[in-house]
Each structure stands twice: as structure tokens, then as C-alpha cells.
């Protein structure tokens, strides 16, 4: 069980790894998990936008490179 302390806007699995996924939350953060490294905690969490400026509601991985793109409602 993952508690990200905010409502989840979107989740995406990495197309190049069966153990990596990322989630965006309405508090403006991206959380990247690698189940091979740690099954319970994100390996990276990054504040992308302020809570007041927008809600992140989409995330997508590049199909060939370890790059993600996120979007909000603004």
C-alpha cells in the first residue's frame, strides 16, 4: 500500500521496465517507484508545481528513454 498524502491524478508504468512506475498527485508532486529497489517508498519525489497553481493529472513515459512528461489542469 502506498500513501502519497494527496489525491492521485494519474499513474503510468515505465515501458522499458516491469518494476518502475510513477504517479502524479494533486499537490503538484511526481513520485517515482522502483519495486526492485524499494517496495514501500518512492525512489524519487519531486515538487513540480505549487499546490495553488495547478493539479497534476497526467503522466507519461517516453517509450525509449527514461524520461517522463507531466501535465496539469492549467
Secondary structure, DSSP 8 states (H G I E B T S, - for coil): ----SS-EEEEEE-TT-SSEEEEEETTSEEEEEETTT-SSS-SEEEE-S-TTT--EEEEEE-SSSS-EEEEE--
